Amino acid sequence: MTEEAKTGGKNVVIAMDGSEHSKYAFKWFVDNCRKEDDHVYIVHAVEMNEMISSQQFSSPYSFDPDVLASILKKEKERVTQELQQYAALLTESGVDGTVKSVHTSNPGDGIVKCAAELNAAIIVTGTRGLGKIRRTLIGSTSDYILHHAHVPVMICRHPH
């Protein structure tokens, strides 16, 4: 199901992970490209499998349900706090927008799918500026978005 722009402008998806790179991309878009009737969606991709796999379990097939419940509760609290910070960023910037989270094993894929569901006209993302070899070996969310999105992608590289 797609969503039409709430105010007649275009829907803009800004990928946000809380890094200085993603905050710079948000600020750059707001300062240089945003139109008053745009509706901005800050989309935060939550990697649940990474969070769970980072915990030490004696076997990949066994775990303590209480420990898992505690981990999930802490992660939910952390994500909720981040989403509240992103909502404050929208308010402080005077931007009409919505904060969304997507649960995914691949942040780039989650952003691209969310942008399609929201009928986004453009995706804005930051980049860490990895070199070609590092990007090839460890992957890059912005690279994934650029090559898989069906809408224009603006990649903002932090000047530092």
C-alpha positions in Angstrom: 0.0 0.0 0.0 1.4 3.4 -1.0 1.0 6.7 0.8 0.3 9.9 -1.1 2.1 13.0 0.1 0.1 14.4 3.0 0.1 18.1 1.8 0.3 17.8 -2.0 4.1 18.0 -2.2 6.5 15.0 -2.5 7.2 12.3 0.0 10.9 12.3 0.9 12.6 9.4 2.8 15.6 10.3 4.8 17.6 7.3 6.1 18.6 7.9 9.6 20.9 5.8 11.8 21.8 8.4 14.4 25.3 8.9 13.0 26.7 12.3 12.3 26.6 11.3 8.6 22.9 10.8 8.5 22.3 13.9 10.6 24.4 15.9 8.1 22.3 14.4 5.2 19.1 15.5 6.9 20.4 19.1 7.6 21.8 19.4 4.0 18.4 18.3 2.5 16.5 20.8 4.8 18.9 23.7 4.0 19.3 23.1 0.3 16.4 21.1 -1.2 13.3 21.0 0.9 10.2 22.6 -0.3 7.5 23.8 2.2 4.9 21.2 0.9 7.3 18.2 1.1 6.5 15.5 3.7 9.6 14.1 5.2 9.8 10.6 6.5 12.8 9.9 8.7 13.2 6.1 8.4 15.3 4.2 10.9 16.2 0.6 10.0 16.5 -1.6 13.1 18.7 -4.6 12.6 17.2 -7.1 15.1 19.2 -10.1 14.0 22.5 -8.2 14.6 21.4 -7.2 18.0 20.5 -10.8 19.0 23.5 -12.4 17.4 25.8 -10.0 19.2 24.8 -11.7 22.5 26.7 -14.6 23.9 24.7 -17.8 23.8 26.2 -21.2 24.5 24.8 -22.5 21.3 23.3 -20.8 18.2 20.2 -23.1 18.8 19.7 -22.6 22.5 19.1 -19.5 24.6 17.5 -18.5 27.9 14.0 -17.0 27.1 14.4 -14.6 30.1 17.7 -13.3 28.7 16.2 -12.9 25.3 13.2 -11.1 26.7 15.5 -8.7 28.6 17.6 -8.1 25.5 14.5 -7.3 23.4 13.1 -5.0 26.1 16.4 -3.0 26.3 16.5 -2.8 22.5 12.9 -1.6 22.2 13.7 1.1 24.8 16.8 2.2 22.9 15.0 2.4 19.6 12.1 4.3 21.1 14.5 6.8 22.5 16.2 7.2 19.1 12.8 7.7 17.4 11.9 10.4 19.9 15.2 12.2 19.1 14.4 12.0 15.4 10.9 13.5 16.0 12.5 16.3 18.0 14.9 16.9 15.1 11.9 17.4 12.7 10.2 19.7 15.2 13.4 21.8 15.8 13.9 22.1 12.1 10.3 23.2 11.4 9.9 20.3 9.0 6.5 18.5 8.4 7.4 14.9 8.9 6.9 11.5 10.3 9.4 9.1 12.0 9.2 5.4 11.1 11.2 2.4 12.0 11.5 -0.7 9.9 12.8 -4.0 11.3 15.1 -5.7 8.9 18.2 -7.8 8.5 19.5 -5.5 5.8 19.1 -1.7 6.4 19.5 -0.8 2.8 16.7 -3.2 1.8 14.5 -2.0 4.6 14.9 1.7 3.5 14.2 0.8 -0.2 11.1 -1.2 0.6 9.8 1.5 3.0 10.4 4.2 0.3 8.3 2.2 -2.2 5.5 1.7 0.4 5.5 5.5 1.1 5.5 6.4 -2.6 8.7 8.4 -2.0 9.9 10.7 -4.7 13.5 10.6 -3.5 15.6 8.9 -0.8 18.3 11.0 1.0 21.1 9.2 2.9 24.4 9.9 4.4 27.6 7.9 3.7 30.7 7.1 5.7 32.8 7.5 2.6 34.3 4.0 2.5 36.9 3.3 -0.1 36.1 0.9 -3.0 37.7 -2.1 -1.4 36.2 -1.6 2.1 32.8 -1.0 0.5 33.1 -4.2 -1.5 34.2 -6.3 1.4 31.9 -5.0 4.2 29.1 -3.5 2.2 27.5 -0.1 2.3 24.0 0.9 3.0 24.1 3.9 0.8 25.6 1.9 -2.0 22.8 -0.7 -1.6 20.1 2.0 -1.7 21.7 3.7 -4.7 21.7 0.4 -6.7 18.3 -1.0 -5.7 16.0 2.0 -5.3 13.5 2.8 -8.0 13.5 6.5 -7.2 16.3 9.1 -7.3 18.8 8.8 -4.4 20.7 11.7 -2.9 23.9 10.6 -1.1 25.3 13.4 1.2 28.9 13.0 2.2 29.9 14.8 5.4 32.7 17.3 4.6 35.0 16.0 7.4 
